[in-house]
């Protein structure tokens, strides 16, 4: 397997990974915060669903246009103003999984040279599609570990 194929496989597995680490999460565990200022499991999953929407537009823009503008978004504003606290986690998990599968289907069919295409981020400058793919694969893995840690902290708080 090439490095790109490995990265695409990590990316693809993101939907399954989040489904697995959230299996059985319910009730107070959903909104438990392991520390003040940290997000709950519900908020993390809603964040993942929304960032996958951002990814969808970024990937499509980069593939369809010449160096499109990529605008930063304020994840804390999204979490607060899009009412993550009240959203159904089952909807967020399904939305994330569906969007991730659609994004993967788009990306896996691209020729290798497409991953050299780039957008211009308003804060970070030029970013290639390969870099974005790597970032979003790692992003989900990081949040999966965060969810596992939150679940462990919740169990310890009840012991």
Backbone as ProteinMPNN parsed JSONL, in Angstrom:
{"seq_chain_A": "XXXXXXXXXXXXXXXXXXXXXXXXXXXXXXXXXXXXXXXXXXXXXXXXXXXXXXXXXXXXXXXXXXXXXXXXXXXXXXXXXXXXXXXXXXXXXXXXXXXXXXXXXXXXXXXXXXXXXXXXXXXXXXXXXXXXXXXXXXXXXXXXXXXXXXXXXXXXXXX", "coords_chain_A": {"N_chain_A": [[0.836, -1.184, 0.0], [0.506, 2.216, -0.795], [1.65, 5.363, 0.64], [-0.369, 7.287, 0.352], [-2.607, 5.622, -0.088], [-2.698, 4.319, 2.399], [-3.245, 6.513, 4.038], [-5.743, 7.299, 3.034], [-7.193, 5.048, 3.795], [-7.069, 5.208, 6.612], [-8.523, 7.557, 6.862], [-11.029, 6.741, 5.818], [-11.822, 4.872, 7.753], [-12.596, 6.472, 9.855], [-15.359, 7.022, 10.308], [-16.349, 4.542, 11.217], [-14.776, 4.259, 13.478], [-15.651, 6.322, 15.217], [-18.283, 5.502, 15.588], [-17.844, 3.112, 16.983], [-16.469, 3.951, 19.364], [-18.436, 5.427, 20.579], [-20.46, 3.698, 21.11], [-23.033, 2.629, 23.143], [-22.997, 4.87, 24.75], [-24.871, 6.957, 26.78], [-27.457, 8.85, 28.463], [-26.387, 10.555, 31.394], [-23.694, 10.288, 30.876], [-23.277, 11.201, 28.28], [-23.173, 13.998, 28.448], [-21.281, 14.524, 30.313], [-18.476, 16.24, 31.534], [-15.081, 15.914, 31.561], [-13.301, 17.709, 32.656], [-13.413, 21.141, 33.719], [-14.261, 23.355, 31.092], [-13.662, 21.525, 29.113], [-14.942, 19.638, 26.349], [-18.007, 17.775, 26.175], [-18.907, 14.356, 25.388], [-21.094, 14.374, 23.638], [-20.844, 16.971, 22.557], [-18.358, 16.737, 21.271], [-18.896, 14.85, 19.26], [-20.879, 16.172, 17.781], [-19.342, 18.308, 16.916], [-17.536, 16.916, 15.263], [-19.295, 16.06, 13.231], [-20.051, 18.544, 12.153], [-17.543, 19.594, 11.359], [-16.971, 17.837, 9.367], [-18.719, 18.616, 7.411], [-17.547, 21.072, 6.762], [-15.137, 20.107, 5.761], [-16.11, 18.762, 3.502], [-16.899, 20.874, 1.802], [-14.458, 22.167, 1.476], [-12.815, 20.197, 0.223], [-14.241, 19.766, -2.181], [-14.163, 22.34, -3.263], [-11.382, 22.67, -3.672], [-10.887, 20.627, -5.508], [-12.477, 21.401, -7.664], [-11.963, 24.068, -8.3], [-9.47, 26.637, -8.951], [-7.144, 27.018, -6.568], [-9.01, 27.836, -4.332], [-10.499, 30.058, -1.877], [-10.198, 29.3, 1.524], [-11.895, 29.439, 4.406], [-11.375, 30.136, 7.803], [-13.037, 28.668, 10.599], [-14.784, 29.234, 13.649], [-14.633, 27.024, 16.019], [-15.555, 26.943, 18.658], [-17.536, 28.895, 18.698], [-19.317, 27.706, 16.929], [-19.988, 25.423, 18.421], [-21.254, 26.597, 20.637], [-23.255, 28.285, 19.535], [-24.68, 26.696, 17.805], [-26.009, 25.003, 19.335], [-24.998, 22.551, 20.454], [-25.307, 21.17, 22.842], [-27.921, 20.248, 22.926], [-28.377, 18.684, 20.74], [-29.1, 15.578, 19.102], [-27.162, 12.786, 19.721], [-27.176, 10.475, 18.215], [-28.039, 11.334, 15.717], [-25.931, 13.036, 15.062], [-23.748, 11.247, 14.967], [-24.57, 9.591, 12.846], [-24.771, 11.48, 10.774], [-22.09, 12.337, 10.627], [-20.857, 9.873, 9.886], [-22.105, 9.352, 7.402], [-21.382, 11.626, 5.87], [-18.594, 11.372, 5.991], [-18.25, 8.973, 4.602], [-19.188, 9.743, 2.061], [-17.338, 11.764, 1.462], [-15.008, 10.223, 1.426], [-15.608, 8.492, -0.734], [-15.517, 10.332, -2.828], [-12.833, 11.223, -2.692], [-11.251, 8.875, -2.935], [-11.38, 8.209, -5.6], [-9.854, 10.015, -6.929], [-7.104, 11.044, -8.986], [-3.628, 10.579, -8.158], [-2.177, 12.985, -8.444], [-4.085, 14.916, -7.938], [-4.1, 15.359, -5.25], [-2.14, 17.145, -4.808], [-3.211, 19.531, -5.403], [-4.449, 22.701, -4.186], [-5.843, 24.917, -1.671], [-6.341, 28.279, -0.525], [-5.924, 29.177, 2.626], [-7.344, 31.463, 4.905], [-5.857, 32.068, 7.17], [-3.742, 30.23, 7.402], [-2.539, 30.082, 4.961], [-1.411, 28.607, 1.863], [-2.728, 25.398, 1.397], [-2.495, 22.0, 0.776], [-4.543, 19.437, -0.728], [-3.765, 16.907, 0.09], [-2.563, 17.471, 2.565], [-4.79, 18.398, 3.964], [-6.349, 16.072, 3.976], [-4.726, 14.422, 5.569], [-4.758, 15.88, 7.98], [-7.507, 15.767, 8.669], [-7.905, 13.017, 8.943], [-6.3, 12.443, 11.16], [-7.521, 14.129, 12.98], [-10.018, 12.98, 13.635], [-9.141, 10.604, 14.814], [-7.816, 11.615, 17.045], [-9.967, 12.813, 18.43], [-11.435, 10.51, 18.931], [-9.819, 9.224, 20.806], [-10.077, 11.146, 22.797], [-12.789, 10.895, 23.418], [-12.781, 8.282, 24.433], [-11.205, 8.704, 26.72], [-12.858, 10.476, 28.123], [-15.004, 8.809, 28.646], [-13.82, 6.954, 30.319], [-13.118, 8.632, 32.456], [-15.674, 9.358, 33.279], [-16.653, 6.886, 34.214], [-14.91, 6.489, 36.343], [-15.666, 8.616, 37.948], [-18.024, 7.737, 38.911], [-17.417, 5.624, 40.461]], "CA_chain_A": [[0.0, 0.0, 0.0], [1.249, 3.473, -0.819], [1.361, 6.273, 1.752], [-1.686, 7.873, 0.099], [-3.612, 4.581, 0.157], [-2.787, 4.149, 3.857], [-3.917, 7.694, 4.576], [-7.155, 7.194, 2.657], [-7.809, 4.003, 4.617], [-7.258, 5.807, 7.94], [-9.618, 8.51, 6.706], [-12.259, 5.966, 5.652], [-12.184, 4.217, 9.015], [-13.034, 7.454, 10.847], [-16.775, 6.839, 10.631], [-16.471, 3.336, 12.033], [-14.109, 4.514, 14.746], [-16.535, 7.115, 16.076], [-19.424, 4.642, 15.945], [-17.4, 2.148, 17.992], [-16.146, 4.573, 20.663], [-19.642, 6.0, 21.183], [-21.443, 2.649, 21.347], [-23.492, 2.499, 24.524], [-22.996, 6.146, 25.488], [-26.247, 7.438, 26.975], [-27.762, 9.521, 29.723], [-25.469, 11.557, 31.946], [-22.363, 10.121, 30.271], [-23.228, 12.022, 27.071], [-22.899, 15.402, 28.743], [-20.245, 14.607, 31.336], [-17.246, 16.944, 31.14], [-14.017, 15.407, 32.424], [-12.679, 18.869, 33.315], [-14.046, 22.4, 33.292], [-13.779, 23.854, 29.806], [-13.547, 20.438, 28.135], [-16.2, 19.276, 25.717], [-18.639, 16.486, 26.474], [-18.934, 13.432, 24.248], [-22.097, 14.887, 22.703], [-20.269, 18.123, 21.864], [-17.287, 16.259, 20.384], [-19.482, 14.194, 18.082], [-21.505, 17.231, 16.984], [-18.209, 19.009, 16.296], [-17.045, 16.091, 14.156], [-20.267, 16.128, 12.131], [-19.966, 19.859, 11.517], [-16.262, 19.762, 10.658], [-17.017, 17.033, 8.137], [-19.364, 19.509, 6.433], [-16.512, 22.014, 6.334], [-14.233, 19.337, 4.912], [-16.778, 18.488, 2.219], [-16.819, 22.059, 0.937], [-13.049, 22.425, 1.154], [-12.362, 19.224, -0.776], [-14.896, 20.035, -3.455], [-13.619, 23.582, -3.775], [-10.02, 22.433, -4.157], [-10.936, 19.774, -6.703], [-13.219, 22.035, -8.763], [-11.514, 25.432, -8.582], [-8.036, 26.899, -8.816], [-6.773, 27.618, -5.287], [-10.117, 28.58, -3.717], [-10.329, 30.572, -0.513], [-10.659, 28.434, 2.611], [-12.111, 30.348, 5.522], [-11.334, 29.599, 9.154], [-14.284, 28.747, 11.341], [-14.586, 29.256, 15.086], [-15.29, 25.816, 16.519], [-16.258, 27.222, 19.912], [-18.775, 29.603, 18.341], [-20.229, 26.712, 16.367], [-20.477, 24.586, 19.527], [-22.165, 27.371, 21.469], [-24.382, 28.88, 18.808], [-25.453, 25.666, 17.094], [-26.695, 24.25, 20.39], [-24.509, 21.175, 20.549], [-25.791, 20.56, 24.085], [-29.263, 19.683, 22.77], [-28.48, 17.851, 19.54], [-29.125, 14.132, 19.339], [-25.88, 12.199, 19.346], [-27.388, 9.479, 17.153], [-28.074, 12.073, 14.448], [-24.581, 13.534, 14.785], [-22.925, 10.099, 14.552], [-24.997, 9.182, 11.5], [-24.383, 12.543, 9.849], [-20.65, 12.233, 10.447], [-20.538, 8.652, 9.124], [-22.561, 9.506, 6.02], [-20.528, 12.615, 5.208], [-17.249, 10.803, 5.85], [-18.314, 7.99, 3.507], [-19.299, 10.49, 0.802], [-16.045, 12.407, 1.214], [-14.082, 9.163, 1.048], [-15.937, 8.058, -2.097], [-15.006, 11.352, -3.735], [-11.373, 11.288, -2.654], [-10.588, 7.631, -3.365], [-11.389, 8.129, -7.066], [-9.025, 11.072, -7.495], [-5.729, 10.649, -9.335], [-2.642, 10.977, -7.155], [-1.786, 14.39, -8.602], [-5.142, 15.788, -7.401], [-3.802, 15.646, -3.852], [-1.214, 18.281, -4.798], [-4.014, 20.75, -5.563], [-4.484, 23.415, -2.91], [-6.677, 26.084, -1.419], [-5.643, 29.305, 0.242], [-6.585, 29.389, 3.913], [-7.206, 32.872, 5.275], [-4.869, 32.221, 8.24], [-2.61, 29.31, 7.261], [-1.954, 30.159, 3.633], [-1.664, 27.532, 0.895], [-2.86, 24.066, 1.996], [-2.801, 20.998, -0.238], [-5.582, 18.453, -0.418], [-3.108, 15.845, 0.858], [-2.415, 17.968, 3.933], [-6.136, 18.421, 4.55], [-6.708, 14.674, 4.207], [-3.947, 13.974, 6.72], [-5.266, 16.58, 9.155], [-8.839, 15.283, 9.037], [-7.774, 11.636, 9.416], [-5.756, 12.529, 12.522], [-8.501, 14.847, 13.802], [-10.995, 12.004, 14.14], [-8.441, 9.687, 15.721], [-7.588, 12.369, 18.276], [-11.239, 12.937, 19.147], [-11.818, 9.176, 19.409], [-9.084, 9.047, 22.068], [-10.686, 12.069, 23.757], [-14.049, 10.263, 23.83], [-12.429, 7.15, 25.302], [-10.757, 9.269, 27.993], [-14.036, 11.021, 28.805], [-15.792, 7.671, 29.132], [-13.095, 6.415, 31.471], [-13.273, 9.604, 33.55], [-17.049, 9.252, 33.754], [-16.739, 5.66, 35.007], [-14.17, 6.718, 37.592], [-16.422, 9.553, 38.777], [-19.166, 6.995, 39.472], [-16.91, 4.511, 41.295]], "C_chain_A": [[0.882, 1.25, 0.0], [0.882, 4.314, 0.41], [-0.026, 6.898, 1.587], [-2.788, 6.85, 0.361], [-3.799, 4.332, 1.656], [-3.541, 5.308, 4.499], [-5.409, 7.665, 4.251], [-7.877, 6.136, 3.495], [-8.028, 4.501, 6.047], [-8.445, 6.76, 7.916], [-10.954, 7.767, 6.64], [-12.741, 5.396, 6.976], [-12.707, 5.182, 10.079], [-14.483, 7.287, 11.271], [-17.016, 5.644, 11.531], [-15.902, 3.57, 13.428], [-15.018, 5.284, 15.703], [-17.758, 6.302, 16.483], [-19.036, 3.679, 17.063], [-17.18, 2.818, 19.343], [-17.356, 5.214, 21.328], [-20.719, 4.951, 21.466], [-21.758, 2.549, 22.841], [-23.475, 3.783, 25.332], [-24.431, 6.643, 25.578], [-26.342, 8.189, 28.294], [-26.717, 10.543, 30.116], [-24.077, 11.467, 31.339], [-22.202, 10.998, 29.032], [-22.758, 13.442, 27.335], [-21.882, 15.607, 29.856], [-19.019, 15.308, 30.759], [-16.14, 16.506, 32.093], [-13.294, 16.501, 33.199], [-13.441, 20.111, 32.88], [-13.417, 22.9, 31.984], [-13.589, 22.793, 28.745], [-14.921, 20.113, 27.575], [-16.691, 17.923, 26.194], [-18.568, 15.61, 25.219], [-19.936, 13.923, 23.207], [-21.513, 16.049, 21.882], [-19.173, 17.703, 20.878], [-17.878, 15.673, 19.112], [-20.191, 15.214, 17.187], [-20.439, 18.042, 16.246], [-17.684, 18.215, 15.098], [-17.998, 16.133, 12.962], [-20.161, 17.462, 11.408], [-18.641, 20.072, 10.792], [-16.219, 18.92, 9.384], [-17.745, 17.791, 7.03], [-18.357, 20.51, 5.875], [-15.544, 21.311, 5.391], [-14.834, 19.097, 3.534], [-16.669, 19.685, 1.289], [-15.384, 22.366, 0.56], [-12.536, 21.477, 0.075], [-12.955, 19.52, -2.148], [-14.381, 21.324, -4.086], [-12.236, 23.388, -4.378], [-10.023, 21.609, -5.438], [-11.558, 20.492, -7.906], [-12.645, 23.38, -9.198], [-9.996, 25.532, -8.466], [-7.792, 27.673, -7.524], [-7.878, 28.474, -4.655], [-9.751, 29.077, -2.322], [-10.936, 29.577, 0.477], [-10.723, 29.304, 3.857], [-12.098, 29.598, 6.853], [-12.738, 29.647, 9.749], [-13.971, 28.614, 12.827], [-15.354, 28.089, 15.699], [-16.044, 26.058, 17.827], [-17.549, 27.991, 19.671], [-19.792, 28.625, 17.763], [-20.831, 25.87, 17.494], [-21.504, 25.334, 20.368], [-23.416, 27.824, 20.75], [-25.214, 27.883, 18.008], [-26.037, 24.648, 18.067], [-26.297, 22.779, 20.458], [-25.055, 20.444, 21.774], [-27.119, 19.831, 23.9], [-29.393, 18.753, 21.557], [-28.426, 16.368, 19.899], [-27.811, 13.527, 18.838], [-26.059, 11.177, 18.22], [-27.434, 10.157, 15.788], [-26.683, 12.553, 14.071], [-23.666, 12.404, 14.327], [-23.281, 9.696, 13.126], [-24.607, 10.22, 10.451], [-22.886, 12.478, 9.567], [-20.294, 11.03, 9.578], [-20.921, 8.785, 7.656], [-21.671, 10.475, 5.247], [-19.118, 12.078, 4.996], [-17.224, 9.796, 4.703], [-18.395, 8.692, 2.153], [-17.991, 11.183, 0.455], [-15.007, 11.379, 0.78], [-14.339, 8.707, -0.388], [-15.427, 9.049, -3.137], [-13.48, 11.277, -3.823], [-10.696, 10.039, -3.202], [-10.509, 7.503, -4.884], [-10.481, 9.163, -7.728], [-7.654, 10.521, -7.897], [-4.755, 11.207, -8.291], [-2.298, 12.456, -7.234], [-2.853, 15.363, -8.082], [-4.841, 16.191, -5.956], [-2.737, 16.727, -3.686], [-1.956, 19.602, -4.99], [-4.18, 21.407, -4.2], [-5.55, 24.494, -2.883], [-5.854, 27.06, -0.607], [-6.454, 29.61, 1.505], [-6.32, 30.813, 4.37], [-6.239, 33.104, 6.436], [-3.602, 31.403, 8.001], [-1.922, 29.379, 5.897], [-2.312, 28.964, 2.768], [-1.659, 26.175, 1.607], [-3.255, 23.085, 0.902], [-3.927, 20.077, 0.235], [-4.989, 17.303, 0.392], [-2.954, 16.251, 2.325], [-3.76, 17.983, 4.656], [-6.588, 17.002, 4.877], [-6.003, 14.141, 5.449], [-4.482, 14.592, 8.017], [-6.599, 16.002, 9.609], [-8.829, 13.818, 9.461], [-7.307, 11.644, 10.871], [-6.752, 13.185, 13.483], [-9.503, 13.874, 14.422], [-10.339, 11.052, 15.125], [-8.186, 10.356, 17.075], [-8.875, 12.493, 19.096], [-11.749, 11.583, 19.634], [-11.104, 8.879, 20.73], [-9.675, 9.933, 23.163], [-12.003, 11.49, 24.295], [-13.761, 9.093, 24.771], [-11.988, 7.638, 26.683], [-11.931, 9.815, 28.797], [-14.887, 9.892, 29.379], [-15.136, 7.055, 30.369], [-13.235, 7.332, 32.679], [-14.684, 9.542, 34.139], [-17.195, 8.012, 34.657], [-16.055, 5.836, 36.352], [-14.947, 7.658, 38.519], [-17.608, 8.866, 39.462], [-18.724, 5.882, 40.414], [-16.824, 4.893, 42.767]], "O_chain_A": [[1.882, 1.317, 0.716], [-0.074, 4.008, 1.124], [-0.772, 7.026, 2.557], [-3.802, 7.184, 0.973], [-4.924, 4.156, 2.125], [-4.368, 5.109, 5.389], [-6.239, 7.975, 5.106], [-9.039, 6.315, 3.86], [-9.078, 4.236, 6.632], [-9.267, 6.77, 8.832], [-11.902, 8.132, 7.334], [-13.933, 5.436, 7.281], [-13.213, 4.738, 11.11], [-14.804, 7.397, 12.454], [-17.788, 5.716, 12.487], [-16.474, 3.135, 14.427], [-15.133, 4.923, 16.874], [-18.218, 6.411, 17.62], [-19.816, 3.456, 17.989], [-17.65, 2.315, 20.364], [-17.312, 5.515, 22.521], [-21.777, 5.282, 22.002], [-20.866, 2.405, 23.677], [-23.897, 3.787, 26.488], [-25.125, 6.738, 24.565], [-25.429, 8.162, 29.12], [-26.224, 11.301, 29.281], [-23.357, 12.464, 31.292], [-21.105, 11.487, 28.761], [-22.025, 14.018, 26.532], [-21.65, 16.735, 30.292], [-18.581, 15.012, 29.647], [-16.25, 16.705, 33.302], [-12.74, 16.25, 34.27], [-14.042, 20.136, 31.807], [-12.199, 22.866, 31.81], [-13.374, 23.126, 27.579], [-15.937, 20.293, 28.246], [-15.908, 17.048, 26.565], [-18.214, 16.076, 24.136], [-19.647, 13.886, 22.011], [-21.671, 16.096, 20.662], [-19.076, 18.253, 19.781], [-17.411, 15.968, 18.012], [-20.109, 15.122, 15.962], [-20.624, 18.413, 15.087], [-17.419, 18.787, 14.04], [-17.559, 16.23, 11.816], [-20.179, 17.503, 10.178], [-18.619, 20.67, 9.717], [-15.51, 19.257, 8.435], [-17.428, 17.631, 5.852], [-18.318, 20.763, 4.671], [-15.176, 21.853, 4.349], [-14.147, 19.216, 2.519], [-16.376, 19.522, 0.104], [-15.119, 22.785, -0.567], [-11.893, 21.912, -0.881], [-12.245, 19.522, -3.153], [-14.184, 21.392, -5.299], [-11.953, 23.885, -5.468], [-9.239, 21.873, -6.35], [-11.194, 20.21, -9.047], [-12.824, 23.786, -10.346], [-9.332, 24.632, -7.951], [-8.182, 28.833, -7.399], [-7.709, 29.679, -4.466], [-8.822, 28.581, -1.684], [-12.046, 29.082, 0.28], [-9.708, 29.84, 4.302], [-12.736, 28.555, 6.998], [-13.525, 30.544, 9.446], [-13.002, 27.957, 13.209], [-16.57, 28.156, 15.876], [-17.074, 25.427, 18.068], [-18.545, 27.768, 20.359], [-20.982, 28.703, 18.068], [-22.038, 25.633, 17.52], [-22.517, 24.758, 20.766], [-24.515, 27.754, 21.299], [-26.326, 28.196, 17.583], [-26.496, 23.577, 17.671], [-27.145, 21.888, 20.511], [-25.241, 19.228, 21.738], [-27.413, 18.892, 24.64], [-30.426, 18.107, 21.383], [-27.788, 15.969, 20.873], [-27.409, 13.731, 17.692], [-25.183, 11.034, 17.367], [-26.925, 9.613, 14.808], [-26.292, 12.488, 12.906], [-22.887, 12.586, 13.391], [-22.397, 9.485, 12.295], [-24.161, 9.866, 9.36], [-22.46, 12.553, 8.415], [-19.514, 11.156, 8.635], [-20.165, 8.385, 6.771], [-21.257, 10.194, 4.122], [-18.516, 12.302, 3.945], [-16.275, 9.772, 3.919], [-17.736, 8.274, 1.2], [-17.578, 11.195, -0.704], [-14.217, 11.635, -0.129], [-13.4, 8.551, -1.169], [-14.959, 8.65, -4.204], [-12.916, 11.27, -4.917], [-9.666, 10.141, -3.868], [-9.665, 6.771, -5.401], [-10.353, 9.184, -8.952], [-7.112, 9.641, -7.229], [-5.05, 12.2, -7.625], [-2.144, 13.113, -6.205], [-2.542, 16.523, -7.814], [-5.281, 17.246, -5.498], [-2.46, 17.173, -2.572], [-1.389, 20.672, -4.765], [-4.064, 20.741, -3.172], [-6.077, 24.919, -3.911], [-4.802, 26.713, -0.069], [-7.523, 30.219, 1.447], [-5.204, 31.314, 4.24], [-5.835, 34.245, 6.665], [-2.508, 31.837, 8.359], [-0.851, 28.803, 5.705], [-3.383, 28.376, 2.918], [-0.715, 25.843, 2.324], [-4.231, 23.306, 0.184], [-4.212, 19.964, 1.427], [-5.649, 16.778, 1.289], [-3.195, 15.443, 3.222], [-3.845, 17.619, 5.828], [-7.151, 16.761, 5.945], [-6.623, 13.482, 6.284], [-4.636, 13.902, 9.025], [-6.802, 15.772, 10.801], [-9.667, 13.412, 10.267], [-7.86, 10.933, 11.711], [-6.812, 12.831, 14.66], [-9.792, 13.954, 15.616], [-10.922, 10.73, 16.161], [-8.327, 9.724, 18.122], [-8.864, 12.3, 20.311], [-12.431, 11.52, 20.656], [-11.709, 8.347, 21.661], [-9.765, 9.521, 24.319], [-12.288, 11.588, 25.488], [-14.429, 8.938, 25.794], [-12.358, 7.048, 27.698], [-11.991, 9.637, 30.014], [-15.427, 10.014, 30.479], [-15.81, 6.688, 31.331], [-13.446, 6.864, 33.797], [-14.863, 9.659, 35.352], [-17.789, 8.09, 35.732], [-16.563, 5.386, 37.379], [-14.89, 7.51, 39.74], [-18.126, 9.355, 40.465], [-19.552, 5.267, 41.086], [-16.42, 4.076, 43.594]]}, "name": "protein", "num_of_chains": 1, "seq": "XXXXXXXXXXXXXXXXXXXXXXXXXXXXXXXXXXXXXXXXXXXXXXXXXXXXXXXXXXXXXXXXXXXXXXXXXXXXXXXXXXXXXXXXXXXXXXXXXXXXXXXXXXXXXXXXXXXXXXXXXXXXXXXXXXXXXXXXXXXXXXXXXXXXXXXXXXXXXXX"}
